[in-house]
Amino acid sequence: MAVQVSIILLSLMAKCTGLNITEANHVALVDGWWNPTVEDQAVDRAHRIGQTKPVRVVRFIAERSIEVSILKLQVITVNWQVFSLHLCI
């Protein structure tokens, strides 16, 4: 029995092109970005109106790589955003 598998590979920068990928049920993040909202927006392309399947998101991070540094920057960025929000309230 043959199984048909379709794969589309996109950069995180495709988040701003207006693509809606409602047939996707797996998202793999392999090129991290310092701003976590960029990754969130890219993942959201699979969570659009018309999506009927659950979507699984996996982030790949290699030890002792630039991705580890990017993950640390994301934590700092999120903490700063929360801190700034508290200052505005």
N, C-alpha and C positions, 0 to 999 in steps of 0.2 A: 504494500500500500504506500503510495507516494504522498509525502507531506509537502505542501507548498508553504514556503516562508518568504516573506517580503521584508526587506530591510532598507531603511533610509538613513543615511549618515549626514548630520548637519553640524555646523559649528554653533557655539552659543550665540554668535552674532546673527544667526538666522532669526532670533527672537524678534527683531524689529522689522521683519519683512511682511508680517501679517499672515503667516502660515498658520492654519489650523489643522492639526494632525489628529483627527478624531478616530482614525482607525488604529492608532498606536495603543498598545497595551503594556509596553516596556519602554522606559527611558533610561539610558545609561549616560551619566555625566563623566566624561573622561578629560575634559579640558576646563579645569576650575577657573573661576574668575574672582577677583578680590572683593567685588560687590555682590553679596548674596542675592540681591533683587534681580540681577541679570540672570542668574541660574533659575530663580523662581519663575521669572517670566518665560524662560525657555521651556521649563517643565509645564507651565500652564498651557502651552500650545497643544498638549495632549489632553488637557482637562477642559474641553470646550463643549458648548451645546452640541448635542448629537453624539457625544461619547456614550457608548452603551456598555463598555467593559471596564472593570477595575484597572487602574494604571499602577504599575510597579515602577518605582524610581530607585536606581542604584547609582551610587557615587563611587568611582574608583580612585583611590589615593595610594600612590606608591610610597613606601617608607623612604626617608632621606631624599625626598624630591622637592621640587618647587611647589607641588600641590600641598605639601604639609605647611609650607610658609603661607600659601594662599588661604588654607583653612584657618590658620591663626589670624590672618588679616580679616577674614569674614567674622570671626568671633569678636574682634575689636570693633569692627564696623557696626555689628548688631548691637553690641553693648553701648556704643556711642549714640546710636539712633534712639535707644531706649532712654539713655541719660538725657538727650536733647528733648525728647518728648516730655519727660518729667519737668524739665525747666520751663517748658511752654505752658504747662498746666497750672 
